[in-house]
C-alpha cells in the first residue's frame, strides 16, 4: 500500500476514533484530537477558529464532510507556518 493511501486511511481512523457513537466530532472531541495528534503543529488558540470555520451548519459538531475539509486547512496552515507564504487567505 502506498504512503498516501495509508495517510488517508489513518485520517479516517482518527475520525472514527475521536467521533464516538454519533459519528461526528463535537468541539471537545475535536480539541482532544487536534492537541494529541498534531502536537506543536497547530496552536491551541487556533483550534476553536478552525472548528468554527468547519462547522458550516452551526450544529456544534463536525460530520465527516466537514471533517474532510480539515485536511486542506491543516495543509495550508502547516505550509504557512513553515514558509510564511499563503497565510492571509
PDB file of N, CA, C and O in Angstrom, chain B, residues numbered from 101:
ATOM      1  N   UNK B 101       0.856  -1.178   0.000  1.00  0.00           N
ATOM      2  CA  UNK B 101       0.000   0.000   0.000  1.00  0.00           C
ATOM      3  C   UNK B 101       0.899   1.237   0.000  1.00  0.00           C
ATOM      4  O   UNK B 101       1.887   1.300   0.732  1.00  0.00           O
ATOM      5  N   UNK B 102       0.546   2.206  -0.823  1.00  0.00           N
ATOM      6  CA  UNK B 102       1.417   3.383  -0.889  1.00  0.00           C
ATOM      7  C   UNK B 102       1.186   4.307   0.308  1.00  0.00           C
ATOM      8  O   UNK B 102       0.174   4.225   1.003  1.00  0.00           O
ATOM      9  N   UNK B 103       2.146   5.169   0.515  1.00  0.00           N
ATOM     10  CA  UNK B 103       2.158   6.042   1.688  1.00  0.00           C
ATOM     11  C   UNK B 103       0.954   6.989   1.735  1.00  0.00           C
ATOM     12  O   UNK B 103       0.396   7.220   2.808  1.00  0.00           O
ATOM     13  N   UNK B 104       0.548   7.540   0.582  1.00  0.00           N
ATOM     14  CA  UNK B 104      -0.588   8.471   0.564  1.00  0.00           C
ATOM     15  C   UNK B 104      -1.880   7.777   0.961  1.00  0.00           C
ATOM     16  O   UNK B 104      -2.689   8.339   1.699  1.00  0.00           O
ATOM     17  N   UNK B 105      -2.073   6.571   0.480  1.00  0.00           N
ATOM     18  CA  UNK B 105      -3.272   5.814   0.838  1.00  0.00           C
ATOM     19  C   UNK B 105      -3.273   5.500   2.331  1.00  0.00           C
ATOM     20  O   UNK B 105      -4.312   5.585   2.985  1.00  0.00           O
ATOM     21  N   UNK B 106      -2.125   5.142   2.863  1.00  0.00           N
ATOM     22  CA  UNK B 106      -2.016   4.890   4.302  1.00  0.00           C
ATOM     23  C   UNK B 106      -2.355   6.148   5.100  1.00  0.00           C
ATOM     24  O   UNK B 106      -3.032   6.071   6.126  1.00  0.00           O
ATOM     25  N   UNK B 107      -1.892   7.292   4.635  1.00  0.00           N
ATOM     26  CA  UNK B 107      -2.201   8.555   5.318  1.00  0.00           C
ATOM     27  C   UNK B 107      -3.704   8.827   5.307  1.00  0.00           C
ATOM     28  O   UNK B 107      -4.278   9.232   6.319  1.00  0.00           O
ATOM     29  N   UNK B 108      -4.331   8.603   4.161  1.00  0.00           N
ATOM     30  CA  UNK B 108      -5.775   8.839   4.075  1.00  0.00           C
ATOM     31  C   UNK B 108      -6.541   7.880   4.980  1.00  0.00           C
ATOM     32  O   UNK B 108      -7.500   8.280   5.641  1.00  0.00           O
ATOM     33  N   UNK B 109      -6.124   6.625   5.010  1.00  0.00           N
ATOM     34  CA  UNK B 109      -6.780   5.659   5.889  1.00  0.00           C
ATOM     35  C   UNK B 109      -6.603   6.051   7.345  1.00  0.00           C
ATOM     36  O   UNK B 109      -7.524   5.892   8.146  1.00  0.00           O
ATOM     37  N   UNK B 110      -5.442   6.556   7.693  1.00  0.00           N
ATOM     38  CA  UNK B 110      -5.191   6.985   9.068  1.00  0.00           C
ATOM     39  C   UNK B 110      -6.091   8.154   9.454  1.00  0.00           C
ATOM     40  O   UNK B 110      -6.570   8.218  10.587  1.00  0.00           O
ATOM     41  N   UNK B 111      -6.325   9.080   8.523  1.00  0.00           N
ATOM     42  CA  UNK B 111      -7.218  10.209   8.798  1.00  0.00           C
ATOM     43  C   UNK B 111      -8.644   9.739   9.061  1.00  0.00           C
ATOM     44  O   UNK B 111      -9.328  10.281   9.929  1.00  0.00           O
ATOM     45  N   UNK B 112      -9.093   8.737   8.318  1.00  0.00           N
ATOM     46  CA  UNK B 112     -10.427   8.169   8.555  1.00  0.00           C
ATOM     47  C   UNK B 112     -10.458   7.481   9.919  1.00  0.00           C
ATOM     48  O   UNK B 112     -11.423   7.624  10.669  1.00  0.00           O
ATOM     49  N   UNK B 113      -9.401   6.738  10.236  1.00  0.00           N
ATOM     50  CA  UNK B 113      -9.327   6.062  11.533  1.00  0.00           C
ATOM     51  C   UNK B 113      -9.382   7.077  12.682  1.00  0.00           C
ATOM     52  O   UNK B 113     -10.035   6.832  13.696  1.00  0.00           O
ATOM     53  N   UNK B 114      -8.705   8.199  12.524  1.00  0.00           N
ATOM     54  CA  UNK B 114      -8.735   9.239  13.568  1.00  0.00           C
ATOM     55  C   UNK B 114     -10.146   9.776  13.764  1.00  0.00           C
ATOM     56  O   UNK B 114     -10.592   9.957  14.897  1.00  0.00           O
ATOM     57  N   UNK B 115     -10.847  10.031  12.667  1.00  0.00           N
ATOM     58  CA  UNK B 115     -12.220  10.497  12.777  1.00  0.00           C
ATOM     59  C   UNK B 115     -13.057   9.492  13.547  1.00  0.00           C
ATOM     60  O   UNK B 115     -13.796   9.859  14.461  1.00  0.00           O
ATOM     61  N   UNK B 116     -12.941   8.228  13.179  1.00  0.00           N
ATOM     62  CA  UNK B 116     -13.712   7.173  13.844  1.00  0.00           C
ATOM     63  C   UNK B 116     -13.334   7.046  15.312  1.00  0.00           C
ATOM     64  O   UNK B 116     -14.197   6.826  16.162  1.00  0.00           O
ATOM     65  N   UNK B 117     -12.060   7.181  15.611  1.00  0.00           N
ATOM     66  CA  UNK B 117     -11.578   7.055  16.988  1.00  0.00           C
ATOM     67  C   UNK B 117     -12.123   8.163  17.889  1.00  0.00           C
ATOM     68  O   UNK B 117     -12.545   7.893  19.014  1.00  0.00           O
ATOM     69  N   UNK B 118     -12.118   9.393  17.410  1.00  0.00           N
ATOM     70  CA  UNK B 118     -12.496  10.526  18.245  1.00  0.00           C
ATOM     71  C   UNK B 118     -13.971  10.892  18.158  1.00  0.00           C
ATOM     72  O   UNK B 118     -14.478  11.578  19.046  1.00  0.00           O
ATOM     73  N   UNK B 119     -14.667  10.459  17.127  1.00  0.00           N
ATOM     74  CA  UNK B 119     -16.038  10.942  16.918  1.00  0.00           C
ATOM     75  C   UNK B 119     -17.085  10.279  17.798  1.00  0.00           C
ATOM     76  O   UNK B 119     -18.153  10.853  18.011  1.00  0.00           O
ATOM     77  N   UNK B 120     -16.819   9.115  18.304  1.00  0.00           N
ATOM     78  CA  UNK B 120     -17.789   8.472  19.181  1.00  0.00           C
ATOM     79  C   UNK B 120     -18.965   7.884  18.427  1.00  0.00           C
ATOM     80  O   UNK B 120     -18.918   7.719  17.208  1.00  0.00           O
ATOM     81  N   UNK B 121     -20.019   7.569  19.163  1.00  0.00           N
ATOM     82  CA  UNK B 121     -21.177   6.849  18.617  1.00  0.00           C
ATOM     83  C   UNK B 121     -21.997   7.669  17.631  1.00  0.00           C
ATOM     84  O   UNK B 121     -22.680   7.094  16.783  1.00  0.00           O
ATOM     85  N   UNK B 122     -21.951   8.987  17.716  1.00  0.00           N
ATOM     86  CA  UNK B 122     -22.789   9.817  16.848  1.00  0.00           C
ATOM     87  C   UNK B 122     -22.138  10.110  15.492  1.00  0.00           C
ATOM     88  O   UNK B 122     -22.718  10.808  14.660  1.00  0.00           O
ATOM     89  N   UNK B 123     -20.921   9.569  15.273  1.00  0.00           N
ATOM     90  CA  UNK B 123     -20.214   9.720  14.006  1.00  0.00           C
ATOM     91  C   UNK B 123     -20.011  11.201  13.642  1.00  0.00           C
ATOM     92  O   UNK B 123     -20.106  11.583  12.476  1.00  0.00           O
ATOM     93  N   UNK B 124     -19.733  12.013  14.652  1.00  0.00           N
ATOM     94  CA  UNK B 124     -19.433  13.428  14.462  1.00  0.00           C
ATOM     95  C   UNK B 124     -18.530  13.875  15.608  1.00  0.00           C
ATOM     96  O   UNK B 124     -18.579  13.316  16.704  1.00  0.00           O
ATOM     97  N   UNK B 125     -17.717  14.874  15.348  1.00  0.00           N
ATOM     98  CA  UNK B 125     -16.824  15.421  16.373  1.00  0.00           C
ATOM     99  C   UNK B 125     -17.444  16.672  16.976  1.00  0.00           C
ATOM    100  O   UNK B 125     -17.721  17.637  16.265  1.00  0.00           O
ATOM    101  N   UNK B 126     -17.665  16.656  18.295  1.00  0.00           N
ATOM    102  CA  UNK B 126     -18.066  17.901  18.932  1.00  0.00           C
ATOM    103  C   UNK B 126     -16.798  18.707  19.231  1.00  0.00           C
ATOM    104  O   UNK B 126     -15.689  18.234  18.983  1.00  0.00           O
ATOM    105  N   UNK B 127     -16.957  19.892  19.749  1.00  0.00           N
ATOM    106  CA  UNK B 127     -15.806  20.779  19.978  1.00  0.00           C
ATOM    107  C   UNK B 127     -14.771  20.125  20.903  1.00  0.00           C
ATOM    108  O   UNK B 127     -13.570  20.232  20.658  1.00  0.00           O
ATOM    109  N   UNK B 128     -15.225  19.460  21.946  1.00  0.00           N
ATOM    110  CA  UNK B 128     -14.318  18.815  22.904  1.00  0.00           C
ATOM    111  C   UNK B 128     -13.541  17.676  22.236  1.00  0.00           C
ATOM    112  O   UNK B 128     -12.331  17.550  22.427  1.00  0.00           O
ATOM    113  N   UNK B 129     -14.232  16.857  21.460  1.00  0.00           N
ATOM    114  CA  UNK B 129     -13.574  15.742  20.757  1.00  0.00           C
ATOM    115  C   UNK B 129     -12.576  16.275  19.726  1.00  0.00           C
ATOM    116  O   UNK B 129     -11.478  15.740  19.572  1.00  0.00           O
ATOM    117  N   UNK B 130     -12.976  17.330  19.030  1.00  0.00           N
ATOM    118  CA  UNK B 130     -12.099  17.931  18.028  1.00  0.00           C
ATOM    119  C   UNK B 130     -10.840  18.485  18.681  1.00  0.00           C
ATOM    120  O   UNK B 130      -9.733  18.277  18.185  1.00  0.00           O
ATOM    121  N   UNK B 131     -11.012  19.188  19.791  1.00  0.00           N
ATOM    122  CA  UNK B 131      -9.856  19.739  20.512  1.00  0.00           C
ATOM    123  C   UNK B 131      -8.920  18.627  20.978  1.00  0.00           C
ATOM    124  O   UNK B 131      -7.703  18.740  20.830  1.00  0.00           O
ATOM    125  N   UNK B 132      -9.476  17.558  21.537  1.00  0.00           N
ATOM    126  CA  UNK B 132      -8.657  16.428  22.001  1.00  0.00           C
ATOM    127  C   UNK B 132      -7.861  15.827  20.842  1.00  0.00           C
ATOM    128  O   UNK B 132      -6.676  15.526  20.982  1.00  0.00           O
ATOM    129  N   UNK B 133      -8.525  15.656  19.699  1.00  0.00           N
ATOM    130  CA  UNK B 133      -7.847  15.094  18.530  1.00  0.00           C
ATOM    131  C   UNK B 133      -6.718  16.009  18.062  1.00  0.00           C
ATOM    132  O   UNK B 133      -5.601  15.551  17.822  1.00  0.00           O
ATOM    133  N   UNK B 134      -7.009  17.288  17.936  1.00  0.00           N
ATOM    134  CA  UNK B 134      -6.014  18.235  17.437  1.00  0.00           C
ATOM    135  C   UNK B 134      -4.814  18.329  18.382  1.00  0.00           C
ATOM    136  O   UNK B 134      -3.667  18.337  17.936  1.00  0.00           O
ATOM    137  N   UNK B 135      -5.081  18.400  19.678  1.00  0.00           N
ATOM    138  CA  UNK B 135      -3.995  18.542  20.635  1.00  0.00           C
ATOM    139  C   UNK B 135      -3.126  17.300  20.690  1.00  0.00           C
ATOM    140  O   UNK B 135      -1.904  17.406  20.792  1.00  0.00           O
ATOM    141  N   UNK B 136      -3.734  16.127  20.626  1.00  0.00           N
ATOM    142  CA  UNK B 136      -2.959  14.884  20.728  1.00  0.00           C
ATOM    143  C   UNK B 136      -2.262  14.543  19.421  1.00  0.00           C
ATOM    144  O   UNK B 136      -1.078  14.206  19.419  1.00  0.00           O
ATOM    145  N   UNK B 137      -2.973  14.626  18.326  1.00  0.00           N
ATOM    146  CA  UNK B 137      -2.448  14.141  17.057  1.00  0.00           C
ATOM    147  C   UNK B 137      -1.555  15.147  16.343  1.00  0.00           C
ATOM    148  O   UNK B 137      -0.719  14.755  15.528  1.00  0.00           O
ATOM    149  N   UNK B 138      -1.713  16.429  16.629  1.00  0.00           N
ATOM    150  CA  UNK B 138      -0.933  17.460  15.935  1.00  0.00           C
ATOM    151  C   UNK B 138      -0.106  18.291  16.898  1.00  0.00           C
ATOM    152  O   UNK B 138       0.016  19.506  16.747  1.00  0.00           O
ATOM    153  N   UNK B 139       0.448  17.631  17.871  1.00  0.00           N
ATOM    154  CA  UNK B 139       1.234  18.323  18.893  1.00  0.00           C
ATOM    155  C   UNK B 139       2.257  19.250  18.256  1.00  0.00           C
ATOM    156  O   UNK B 139       3.119  18.817  17.493  1.00  0.00           O
ATOM    157  N   UNK B 140       2.148  20.532  18.582  1.00  0.00           N
ATOM    158  CA  UNK B 140       3.113  21.506  18.118  1.00  0.00           C
ATOM    159  C   UNK B 140       2.897  22.010  16.703  1.00  0.00           C
ATOM    160  O   UNK B 140       3.581  22.941  16.278  1.00  0.00           O
ATOM    161  N   UNK B 141       1.976  21.429  15.968  1.00  0.00           N
ATOM    162  CA  UNK B 141       1.749  21.847  14.577  1.00  0.00           C
ATOM    163  C   UNK B 141       0.660  22.907  14.459  1.00  0.00           C
ATOM    164  O   UNK B 141       0.663  23.700  13.517  1.00  0.00           O
ATOM    165  N   UNK B 142      -0.265  22.924  15.405  1.00  0.00           N
ATOM    166  CA  UNK B 142      -1.352  23.897  15.392  1.00  0.00           C
ATOM    167  C   UNK B 142      -1.450  24.500  16.785  1.00  0.00           C
ATOM    168  O   UNK B 142      -1.491  23.782  17.784  1.00  0.00           O
ATOM    169  N   UNK B 143      -1.486  25.823  16.839  1.00  0.00           N
ATOM    170  CA  UNK B 143      -1.619  26.500  18.130  1.00  0.00           C
ATOM    171  C   UNK B 143      -2.980  26.186  18.732  1.00  0.00           C
ATOM    172  O   UNK B 143      -3.987  26.150  18.025  1.00  0.00           O
ATOM    173  N   UNK B 144      -3.006  25.960  20.032  1.00  0.00           N
ATOM    174  CA  UNK B 144      -4.250  25.668  20.727  1.00  0.00           C
ATOM    175  C   UNK B 144      -5.280  26.769  20.501  1.00  0.00           C
ATOM    176  O   UNK B 144      -6.476  26.494  20.401  1.00  0.00           O
ATOM    177  N   UNK B 145      -4.823  27.995  20.422  1.00  0.00           N
ATOM    178  CA  UNK B 145      -5.751  29.110  20.219  1.00  0.00           C
ATOM    179  C   UNK B 145      -6.422  29.057  18.845  1.00  0.00           C
ATOM    180  O   UNK B 145      -7.481  29.654  18.649  1.00  0.00           O
ATOM    181  N   UNK B 146      -5.819  28.356  17.908  1.00  0.00           N
ATOM    182  CA  UNK B 146      -6.387  28.245  16.560  1.00  0.00           C
ATOM    183  C   UNK B 146      -7.457  27.157  16.454  1.00  0.00           C
ATOM    184  O   UNK B 146      -8.232  27.148  15.498  1.00  0.00           O
ATOM    185  N   UNK B 147      -7.507  26.252  17.415  1.00  0.00           N
ATOM    186  CA  UNK B 147      -8.415  25.116  17.332  1.00  0.00           C
ATOM    187  C   UNK B 147      -9.875  25.574  17.256  1.00  0.00           C
ATOM    188  O   UNK B 147     -10.629  25.074  16.422  1.00  0.00           O
ATOM    189  N   UNK B 148     -10.282  26.505  18.105  1.00  0.00           N
ATOM    190  CA  UNK B 148     -11.670  26.983  18.076  1.00  0.00           C
ATOM    191  C   UNK B 148     -11.986  27.713  16.776  1.00  0.00           C
ATOM    192  O   UNK B 148     -13.094  27.603  16.252  1.00  0.00           O
ATOM    193  N   UNK B 149     -11.016  28.453  16.258  1.00  0.00           N
ATOM    194  CA  UNK B 149     -11.212  29.146  14.988  1.00  0.00           C
ATOM    195  C   UNK B 149     -11.423  28.135  13.859  1.00  0.00           C
ATOM    196  O   UNK B 149     -12.309  28.300  13.019  1.00  0.00           O
ATOM    197  N   UNK B 150     -10.607  27.103  13.855  1.00  0.00           N
ATOM    198  CA  UNK B 150     -10.721  26.064  12.826  1.00  0.00           C
ATOM    199  C   UNK B 150     -12.071  25.375  12.938  1.00  0.00           C
ATOM    200  O   UNK B 150     -12.745  25.159  11.931  1.00  0.00           O
ATOM    201  N   UNK B 151     -12.468  25.031  14.155  1.00  0.00           N
ATOM    202  CA  UNK B 151     -13.759  24.367  14.365  1.00  0.00           C
ATOM    203  C   UNK B 151     -14.891  25.243  13.836  1.00  0.00           C
ATOM    204  O   UNK B 151     -15.776  24.761  13.129  1.00  0.00           O
ATOM    205  N   UNK B 152     -14.862  26.518  14.178  1.00  0.00           N
ATOM    206  CA  UNK B 152     -15.904  27.435  13.733  1.00  0.00           C
ATOM    207  C   UNK B 152     -15.988  27.540  12.221  1.00  0.00           C
ATOM    208  O   UNK B 152     -17.083  27.618  11.663  1.00  0.00           O
ATOM    209  N   UNK B 153     -14.844  27.543  11.555  1.00  0.00           N
ATOM    210  CA  UNK B 153     -14.829  27.603  10.092  1.00  0.00           C
ATOM    211  C   UNK B 153     -15.406  26.343   9.469  1.00  0.00           C
ATOM    212  O   UNK B 153     -16.053  26.401   8.424  1.00  0.00           O
ATOM    213  N   UNK B 154     -15.173  25.214  10.107  1.00  0.00           N
ATOM    214  CA  UNK B 154     -15.592  23.939   9.534  1.00  0.00           C
ATOM    215  C   UNK B 154     -17.045  23.593   9.816  1.00  0.00           C
ATOM    216  O   UNK B 154     -17.684  22.902   9.023  1.00  0.00           O
ATOM    217  N   UNK B 155     -17.571  24.068  10.942  1.00  0.00           N
ATOM    218  CA  UNK B 155     -18.948  23.739  11.331  1.00  0.00           C
ATOM    219  C   UNK B 155     -19.927  24.617  10.549  1.00  0.00           C
ATOM    220  O   UNK B 155     -20.524  25.544  11.096  1.00  0.00           O
ATOM    221  N   UNK B 156     -20.076  24.309   9.278  1.00  0.00           N
ATOM    222  CA  UNK B 156     -20.860  25.149   8.365  1.00  0.00           C
ATOM    223  C   UNK B 156     -22.348  25.173   8.711  1.00  0.00           C
ATOM    224  O   UNK B 156     -23.001  26.199   8.522  1.00  0.00           O
ATOM    225  N   UNK B 157     -22.894  24.067   9.211  1.00  0.00           N
ATOM    226  CA  UNK B 157     -24.326  24.053   9.536  1.00  0.00           C
ATOM    227  C   UNK B 157     -24.600  24.501  10.970  1.00  0.00           C
ATOM    228  O   UNK B 157     -25.746  24.482  11.418  1.00  0.00           O
ATOM    229  N   UNK B 158     -23.558  24.900  11.684  1.00  0.00           N
ATOM    230  CA  UNK B 158     -23.684  25.505  13.017  1.00  0.00           C
ATOM    231  C   UNK B 158     -24.392  24.606  14.030  1.00  0.00           C
ATOM    232  O   UNK B 158     -25.143  25.092  14.876  1.00  0.00           O
ATOM    233  N   UNK B 159     -24.152  23.289  13.944  1.00  0.00           N
ATOM    234  CA  UNK B 159     -24.785  22.385  14.896  1.00  0.00           C
ATOM    235  C   UNK B 159     -23.871  22.005  16.056  1.00  0.00           C
ATOM    236  O   UNK B 159     -24.246  21.200  16.909  1.00  0.00           O
ATOM    237  N   UNK B 160     -22.667  22.587  16.089  1.00  0.00           N
ATOM    238  CA  UNK B 160     -21.736  22.290  17.172  1.00  0.00           C
ATOM    239  C   UNK B 160     -20.995  20.989  17.000  1.00  0.00           C
ATOM    240  O   UNK B 160     -20.338  20.516  17.928  1.00  0.00           O
ATOM    241  N   UNK B 161     -21.094  20.398  15.809  1.00  0.00           N
ATOM    242  CA  UNK B 161     -20.428  19.130  15.532  1.00  0.00           C
ATOM    243  C   UNK B 161     -19.866  19.147  14.122  1.00  0.00           C
ATOM    244  O   UNK B 161     -20.362  19.855  13.245  1.00  0.00           O
ATOM    245  N   UNK B 162     -18.822  18.355  13.920  1.00  0.00           N
ATOM    246  CA  UNK B 162     -18.261  18.182  12.591  1.00  0.00           C
ATOM    247  C   UNK B 162     -18.593  16.783  12.101  1.00  0.00           C
ATOM    248  O   UNK B 162     -18.146  15.790  12.676  1.00  0.00           O
ATOM    249  N   UNK B 163     -19.383  16.711  11.031  1.00  0.00           N
ATOM    250  CA  UNK B 163     -19.656  15.412  10.425  1.00  0.00           C
ATOM    251  C   UNK B 163     -18.490  15.070   9.498  1.00  0.00           C
ATOM    252  O   UNK B 163     -17.538  15.844   9.394  1.00  0.00           O
ATOM    253  N   UNK B 164     -18.552  13.946   8.838  1.00  0.00           N
ATOM    254  CA  UNK B 164     -17.436  13.510   8.005  1.00  0.00           C
ATOM    255  C   UNK B 164     -17.146  14.504   6.885  1.00  0.00           C
ATOM    256  O   UNK B 164     -15.980  14.775   6.599  1.00  0.00           O
ATOM    257  N   UNK B 165     -18.170  15.049   6.248  1.00  0.00           N
ATOM    258  CA  UNK B 165     -17.950  16.021   5.176  1.00  0.00           C
ATOM    259  C   UNK B 165     -17.221  17.262   5.691  1.00  0.00           C
ATOM    260  O   UNK B 165     -16.322  17.779   5.029  1.00  0.00           O
ATOM    261  N   UNK B 166     -17.608  17.728   6.857  1.00  0.00           N
ATOM    262  CA  UNK B 166     -16.952  18.901   7.442  1.00  0.00           C
ATOM    263  C   UNK B 166     -15.520  18.550   7.869  1.00  0.00           C
ATOM    264  O   UNK B 166     -14.606  19.360   7.714  1.00  0.00           O
ATOM    265  N   UNK B 167     -15.337  17.360   8.399  1.00  0.00           N
ATOM    266  CA  UNK B 167     -14.015  16.890   8.826  1.00  0.00           C
ATOM    267  C   UNK B 167     -13.043  16.815   7.653  1.00  0.00           C
ATOM    268  O   UNK B 167     -11.868  17.155   7.794  1.00  0.00           O
ATOM    269  N   UNK B 168     -13.526  16.375   6.505  1.00  0.00           N
ATOM    270  CA  UNK B 168     -12.662  16.243   5.331  1.00  0.00           C
ATOM    271  C   UNK B 168     -12.023  17.584   4.982  1.00  0.00           C
ATOM    272  O   UNK B 168     -10.893  17.622   4.495  1.00  0.00           O
ATOM    273  N   UNK B 169     -12.719  18.657   5.220  1.00  0.00           N
ATOM    274  CA  UNK B 169     -12.192  19.991   4.919  1.00  0.00           C
ATOM    275  C   UNK B 169     -11.011  20.347   5.811  1.00  0.00           C
ATOM    276  O   UNK B 169     -10.220  21.228   5.475  1.00  0.00           O
ATOM    277  N   UNK B 170     -10.888  19.662   6.952  1.00  0.00           N
ATOM    278  CA  UNK B 170      -9.767  19.893   7.859  1.00  0.00           C
ATOM    279  C   UNK B 170      -8.446  19.658   7.139  1.00  0.00           C
ATOM    280  O   UNK B 170      -7.473  20.380   7.357  1.00  0.00           O
ATOM    281  N   UNK B 171      -8.417  18.655   6.291  1.00  0.00           N
ATOM    282  CA  UNK B 171      -7.176  18.268   5.638  1.00  0.00           C
ATOM    283  C   UNK B 171      -6.594  19.459   4.871  1.00  0.00           C
ATOM    284  O   UNK B 171      -5.421  19.796   5.032  1.00  0.00           O
ATOM    285  N   UNK B 172      -7.411  20.081   4.048  1.00  0.00           N
ATOM    286  CA  UNK B 172      -6.932  21.227   3.289  1.00  0.00           C
ATOM    287  C   UNK B 172      -6.511  22.385   4.175  1.00  0.00           C
ATOM    288  O   UNK B 172      -5.482  23.015   3.931  1.00  0.00           O
ATOM    289  N   UNK B 173      -7.305  22.669   5.207  1.00  0.00           N
ATOM    290  CA  UNK B 173      -6.956  23.762   6.111  1.00  0.00           C
ATOM    291  C   UNK B 173      -5.656  23.493   6.857  1.00  0.00           C
ATOM    292  O   UNK B 173      -4.839  24.396   7.044  1.00  0.00           O
ATOM    293  N   UNK B 174      -5.471  22.253   7.280  1.00  0.00           N
ATOM    294  CA  UNK B 174      -4.251  21.914   8.012  1.00  0.00           C
ATOM    295  C   UNK B 174      -3.028  21.977   7.109  1.00  0.00           C
ATOM    296  O   UNK B 174      -1.968  22.447   7.524  1.00  0.00           O
ATOM    297  N   UNK B 175      -3.171  21.506   5.879  1.00  0.00           N
ATOM    298  CA  UNK B 175      -2.054  21.581   4.938  1.00  0.00           C
ATOM    299  C   UNK B 175      -1.671  23.046   4.720  1.00  0.00           C
ATOM    300  O   UNK B 175      -0.491  23.397   4.734  1.00  0.00           O
ATOM    301  N   UNK B 176      -2.663  23.878   4.521  1.00  0.00           N
ATOM    302  CA  UNK B 176      -2.405  25.304   4.311  1.00  0.00           C
ATOM    303  C   UNK B 176      -1.768  25.933   5.545  1.00  0.00           C
ATOM    304  O   UNK B 176      -0.826  26.716   5.426  1.00  0.00           O
ATOM    305  N   UNK B 177      -2.276  25.596   6.730  1.00  0.00           N
ATOM    306  CA  UNK B 177      -1.760  26.145   7.980  1.00  0.00           C
ATOM    307  C   UNK B 177      -0.301  25.726   8.197  1.00  0.00           C
ATOM    308  O   UNK B 177       0.534  26.554   8.563  1.00  0.00           O
ATOM    309  N   UNK B 178       0.001  24.461   7.976  1.00  0.00           N
ATOM    310  CA  UNK B 178       1.367  23.961   8.171  1.00  0.00           C
ATOM    311  C   UNK B 178       2.305  24.604   7.146  1.00  0.00           C
ATOM    312  O   UNK B 178       3.430  24.981   7.475  1.00  0.00           O
ATOM    313  N   UNK B 179       1.836  24.723   5.916  1.00  0.00           N
ATOM    314  CA  UNK B 179       2.638  25.379   4.878  1.00  0.00           C
ATOM    315  C   UNK B 179       2.938  26.826   5.263  1.00  0.00           C
ATOM    316  O   UNK B 179       4.066  27.298   5.115  1.00  0.00           O
ATOM    317  N   UNK B 180       1.931  27.513   5.752  1.00  0.00           N
ATOM    318  CA  UNK B 180       2.092  28.906   6.158  1.00  0.00           C
ATOM    319  C   UNK B 180       3.120  29.021   7.282  1.00  0.00           C
ATOM    320  O   UNK B 180       4.009  29.870   7.229  1.00  0.00           O
ATOM    321  N   UNK B 181       2.998  28.174   8.291  1.00  0.00           N
ATOM    322  CA  UNK B 181       3.921  28.207   9.427  1.00  0.00           C
ATOM    323  C   UNK B 181       5.348  27.915   8.966  1.00  0.00           C
ATOM    324  O   UNK B 181       6.309  28.514   9.447  1.00  0.00           O
ATOM    325  N   UNK B 182       5.459  26.987   8.031  1.00  0.00           N
ATOM    326  CA  UNK B 182       6.773  26.545   7.568  1.00  0.00           C
ATOM    327  C   UNK B 182       7.437  27.565   6.647  1.00  0.00           C
ATOM    328  O   UNK B 182       8.641  27.801   6.749  1.00  0.00           O
ATOM    329  N   UNK B 183       6.659  28.172   5.749  1.00  0.00           N
ATOM    330  CA  UNK B 183       7.230  29.032   4.712  1.00  0.00           C
ATOM    331  C   UNK B 183       6.919  30.512   4.877  1.00  0.00           C
ATOM    332  O   UNK B 183       7.612  31.360   4.316  1.00  0.00           O
ATOM    333  N   UNK B 184       5.870  30.827   5.653  1.00  0.00           N
ATOM    334  CA  UNK B 184       5.421  32.207   5.766  1.00  0.00           C
ATOM    335  C   UNK B 184       4.636  32.685   4.566  1.00  0.00           C
ATOM    336  O   UNK B 184       4.324  33.871   4.458  1.00  0.00           O
ATOM    337  N   UNK B 185       4.313  31.772   3.659  1.00  0.00           N
ATOM    338  CA  UNK B 185       3.580  32.128   2.441  1.00  0.00           C
ATOM    339  C   UNK B 185       2.157  31.600   2.510  1.00  0.00           C
ATOM    340  O   UNK B 185       1.895  30.569   3.131  1.00  0.00           O
ATOM    341  N   UNK B 186       1.241  32.315   1.866  1.00  0.00           N
ATOM    342  CA  UNK B 186      -0.155  31.874   1.782  1.00  0.00           C
ATOM    343  C   UNK B 186      -0.912  31.958   3.088  1.00  0.00           C
ATOM    344  O   UNK B 186      -1.873  31.219   3.302  1.00  0.00           O
ATOM    345  N   UNK B 187      -0.488  32.846   3.956  1.00  0.00           N
ATOM    346  CA  UNK B 187      -1.092  32.918   5.290  1.00  0.00           C
ATOM    347  C   UNK B 187      -2.302  33.830   5.381  1.00  0.00           C
ATOM    348  O   UNK B 187      -3.040  33.762   6.363  1.00  0.00           O
ATOM    349  N   UNK B 188      -2.529  34.677   4.395  1.00  0.00           N
ATOM    350  CA  UNK B 188      -3.553  35.682   4.529  1.00  0.00           C
ATOM    351  C   UNK B 188      -4.936  35.275   4.133  1.00  0.00           C
ATOM    352  O   UNK B 188      -5.884  36.006   4.419  1.00  0.00           O
ATOM    353  N   UNK B 189      -5.105  34.147   3.487  1.00  0.00           N
ATOM    354  CA  UNK B 189      -6.432  33.807   2.947  1.00  0.00           C
ATOM    355  C   UNK B 189      -7.006  32.581   3.571  1.00  0.00           C
ATOM    356  O   UNK B 189      -8.112  32.170   3.222  1.00  0.00           O
TER     357      UNK B 189
END
